[in-house]
Amino acid sequence: MLLGIPRLSYDNIPQSHSAEETVVTIAADPRVVCRVNTGNARLVALTFDDGPDPRFTPRVLDILKHYHIKATFFIVGQNAEKYPYLVRRIAREGHSIQNHTYSHPDLPGCNRKKASEELLKNEAVIKRLSGKSPRYFRPPKGLLDDEIIEISRAKGYRIVLWTVAVENSTLISAEDVAMSTLNRAQPGAILLAHDGRLDRSLTVEALPFIIQGYHQKGYRFVLLEELLNYEAIDR
């Protein structure tokens, strides 16, 4: 059992779950991506917010490496500057690094200058540590307003939220977290998990179950770029 990763059968997953489901109310806004139309292609993107964090990011990376999966990390600039070796590891292992602001503020409460600085300062950090400029932006906590959307787009960013949130305060076991996530599986989904700020131990514990379950359902995990590029394919 490499890395202490457990195995769980998903052959008979129940089709309903008592845990509340995350609803992204801004999903209908065409300026914001919450899911990609992949037709019948069972592709999903696994994304992580709020890192890097030495408590959780290395464990997440170990699990992803074990399953040969690439993920997308929306990192916070302050954390990246504290733990540059983790940013370099994320990049070295082929994962995507994207913008989640420099200090993780509630952007709608910021003035225009501050909001712009949050994006650009983190962009510079990411480019310096990874060698690549981010193309996608996810606002902290998913909080957006028209001005933040306009600022982000003016800076050349595509705003990406999520389809399914992995974490849920009502779930107390890794199996429950995984089953709740699996119950909402759909082609083109963007999965939101976290590897920083709060205690993400349950997320890390659930991650192998989630990966196994999606694989058993015939899904393939891809980088966010690949999922979004699928929109342009003439099916």
C-alpha positions as CSV (number, residue, x, y, z in Angstrom):
1,M,0.0,0.0,0.0
2,L,2.3,2.8,-1.3
3,L,2.1,6.1,0.6
4,G,-0.4,4.4,3.0
5,I,-3.1,5.1,0.3
6,P,-6.2,3.0,1.0
7,R,-8.5,1.5,-1.6
8,L,-12.3,1.8,-1.6
9,S,-14.8,0.2,-4.0
10,Y,-17.3,2.5,-5.7
11,D,-19.2,-0.2,-7.6
12,N,-22.4,0.6,-5.7
13,I,-22.3,4.3,-4.9
14,P,-25.7,5.6,-3.7
15,Q,-27.2,8.2,-6.0
16,S,-28.1,10.6,-3.2
17,H,-26.3,12.0,-0.2
18,S,-27.6,14.0,2.7
19,A,-24.7,16.6,2.6
20,E,-25.6,19.9,1.2
21,E,-24.3,20.6,-2.3
22,T,-22.3,23.8,-3.1
23,V,-24.2,25.9,-5.6
24,V,-22.2,28.5,-7.5
25,T,-24.8,31.2,-8.1
26,I,-22.7,33.1,-10.7
27,A,-22.5,30.0,-12.9
28,A,-24.8,31.6,-15.5
29,D,-22.5,34.5,-16.1
30,P,-20.7,33.9,-19.5
31,R,-17.6,35.8,-18.2
32,V,-17.0,33.2,-15.6
33,V,-16.2,29.5,-16.1
34,C,-17.7,26.9,-13.7
35,R,-17.9,23.9,-16.0
36,V,-16.8,23.0,-19.6
37,N,-18.9,21.3,-22.2
38,T,-17.0,18.2,-23.1
39,G,-19.9,16.4,-24.5
40,N,-19.7,12.7,-23.5
41,A,-16.0,12.9,-22.9
42,R,-15.4,12.1,-19.2
43,L,-12.8,14.7,-18.4
44,V,-12.5,16.6,-15.1
45,A,-10.0,19.1,-13.7
46,L,-8.8,18.8,-10.2
47,T,-7.9,22.1,-8.6
48,F,-6.5,23.2,-5.3
49,D,-6.7,26.7,-3.7
50,D,-4.9,28.5,-0.9
51,G,-1.5,26.8,-1.0
52,P,1.3,26.2,-1.0
53,D,1.3,24.9,2.6
54,P,4.0,22.6,4.0
55,R,1.4,20.7,6.1
56,F,-0.6,19.6,3.1
57,T,0.9,20.4,-0.3
58,P,3.6,17.8,-0.2
59,R,1.1,15.1,0.7
60,V,-1.2,16.1,-2.1
61,L,1.7,16.1,-4.5
62,D,2.7,12.6,-3.3
63,I,-0.8,11.3,-4.0
64,L,-1.0,12.9,-7.4
65,K,2.4,11.4,-8.3
66,H,1.3,8.0,-7.2
67,Y,-1.8,8.1,-9.4
68,H,0.0,9.8,-12.3
69,I,-2.4,12.7,-12.2
70,K,-1.8,16.4,-13.0
71,A,-3.7,19.1,-11.1
72,T,-4.1,22.8,-11.2
73,F,-3.0,24.9,-8.1
74,F,-4.4,28.4,-7.6
75,I,-1.7,29.7,-5.2
76,V,-1.5,32.6,-2.9
77,G,1.5,34.8,-3.4
78,Q,2.4,35.3,0.3
79,N,2.5,31.5,0.8
80,A,4.5,31.1,-2.4
81,E,7.1,33.5,-1.1
82,K,7.3,31.7,2.2
83,Y,7.6,28.2,0.6
84,P,9.2,28.7,-2.8
85,Y,10.5,25.2,-2.9
86,L,6.9,23.9,-3.0
87,V,6.0,26.2,-5.9
88,R,9.1,24.8,-7.7
89,R,8.1,21.3,-6.9
90,I,4.5,21.8,-8.2
91,A,6.0,23.2,-11.5
92,R,8.7,20.6,-11.8
93,E,6.1,17.7,-11.5
94,G,4.1,19.1,-14.3
95,H,1.2,20.7,-12.5
96,S,-0.4,24.0,-13.5
97,I,0.1,27.1,-11.3
98,Q,-2.5,29.8,-11.5
99,N,-3.5,33.1,-9.7
100,H,-5.4,33.2,-6.4
101,T,-4.2,36.7,-5.4
102,Y,-1.2,37.7,-3.3
103,S,-2.8,38.0,0.1
104,H,-6.2,36.3,-0.2
105,P,-8.5,39.3,0.5
106,D,-12.2,39.5,-0.1
107,L,-11.8,41.3,-3.4
108,P,-15.2,43.0,-3.6
109,G,-14.2,45.0,-0.5
110,C,-11.0,46.3,-2.1
111,N,-10.7,49.4,-4.2
112,R,-9.7,49.1,-7.8
113,K,-6.0,49.8,-7.2
114,K,-5.7,47.2,-4.4
115,A,-7.5,44.6,-6.5
116,S,-5.2,45.1,-9.4
117,E,-2.2,45.0,-7.2
118,E,-3.3,41.6,-5.8
119,L,-3.4,40.1,-9.2
120,L,-0.2,41.6,-10.6
121,K,1.9,41.1,-7.5
122,N,1.0,37.4,-7.4
123,E,1.5,37.1,-11.2
124,A,5.1,38.3,-10.7
125,V,5.7,35.8,-7.9
126,I,4.4,32.9,-10.0
127,K,6.4,33.9,-13.0
128,R,9.6,34.3,-10.9
129,L,9.2,30.9,-9.2
130,S,7.8,28.8,-11.9
131,G,9.0,30.5,-15.1
132,K,5.5,30.7,-16.5
133,S,2.9,33.4,-16.4
134,P,-0.6,32.4,-15.1
135,R,-3.5,32.6,-17.4
136,Y,-6.4,31.8,-15.1
137,F,-7.7,33.5,-12.0
138,R,-9.9,32.3,-9.1
139,P,-10.9,34.9,-6.6
140,P,-10.7,34.0,-2.9
141,K,-13.8,32.3,-1.6
142,G,-15.3,32.8,-5.1
143,L,-16.3,36.3,-4.3
144,L,-16.8,38.5,-7.4
145,D,-18.6,41.6,-8.6
146,D,-18.7,43.3,-11.9
147,E,-15.6,45.5,-11.2
148,I,-13.5,42.5,-10.2
149,I,-14.5,40.7,-13.3
150,E,-13.6,43.7,-15.5
151,I,-10.3,44.1,-13.8
152,S,-9.4,40.5,-14.2
153,R,-10.3,40.4,-17.8
154,A,-8.4,43.6,-18.5
155,K,-5.3,42.0,-17.1
156,G,-5.8,39.1,-19.5
157,Y,-7.2,36.6,-17.1
158,R,-10.0,34.1,-17.6
159,I,-12.0,33.7,-14.4
160,V,-12.5,30.1,-13.3
161,L,-14.7,29.0,-10.4
162,W,-15.8,25.4,-9.9
163,T,-18.5,22.8,-10.5
164,V,-18.1,20.7,-7.3
165,A,-16.6,21.7,-4.0
166,V,-14.9,18.8,-2.3
167,E,-14.9,20.2,1.2
168,N,-18.1,20.4,3.2
169,S,-18.4,21.1,6.9
170,T,-21.2,18.5,7.4
171,L,-18.9,15.6,6.3
172,I,-16.8,13.9,8.9
173,S,-15.1,11.0,7.2
174,A,-12.9,10.7,4.1
175,E,-15.3,8.2,2.6
176,D,-18.2,10.6,3.0
177,V,-16.2,13.4,1.4
178,A,-15.4,11.1,-1.5
179,M,-18.9,9.8,-2.0
180,S,-20.4,13.3,-1.9
181,T,-17.9,14.4,-4.6
182,L,-18.6,11.2,-6.7
183,N,-22.3,11.7,-6.5
184,R,-21.9,15.0,-8.4
185,A,-19.6,13.7,-11.1
186,Q,-20.3,15.0,-14.6
187,P,-18.2,15.4,-17.7
188,G,-16.4,18.8,-17.9
189,A,-16.5,19.3,-14.1
190,I,-14.0,21.5,-12.3
191,L,-13.4,20.1,-8.8
192,L,-12.4,22.5,-6.0
193,A,-10.2,21.3,-3.1
194,H,-7.8,23.1,-0.9
195,D,-4.2,22.5,0.3
196,G,-3.8,25.5,2.6
197,R,-4.9,28.0,5.2
198,L,-7.3,25.8,7.3
199,D,-6.8,22.2,8.4
200,R,-7.0,20.2,5.2
201,S,-6.3,16.8,6.7
202,L,-9.6,15.4,5.7
203,T,-9.2,16.6,2.1
204,V,-5.8,14.9,1.9
205,E,-7.3,11.7,3.4
206,A,-10.2,11.7,1.0
207,L,-8.1,12.4,-2.1
208,P,-7.2,8.8,-3.0
209,F,-10.8,7.8,-2.6
210,I,-11.9,10.5,-4.9
211,I,-9.3,9.7,-7.5
212,Q,-10.1,6.0,-7.4
213,G,-13.8,6.6,-7.6
214,Y,-13.6,8.9,-10.7
215,H,-11.3,6.4,-12.4
216,Q,-13.8,3.6,-11.7
217,K,-16.4,5.7,-13.3
218,G,-14.3,6.1,-16.4
219,Y,-13.1,9.7,-15.8
220,R,-9.7,11.1,-16.7
221,F,-8.2,14.0,-14.8
222,V,-6.6,16.7,-16.9
223,L,-5.1,20.1,-16.4
224,L,-7.4,23.0,-16.3
225,E,-5.8,24.3,-19.6
226,E,-6.7,21.0,-21.4
227,L,-10.2,21.0,-20.1
228,L,-10.8,24.6,-21.2
229,N,-9.1,24.0,-24.6
230,Y,-11.7,21.2,-25.1
231,E,-14.3,24.0,-25.7
232,A,-12.6,24.8,-29.0
233,I,-12.7,21.3,-30.3
234,D,-15.3,20.7,-33.0
235,R,-17.1,17.6,-31.8
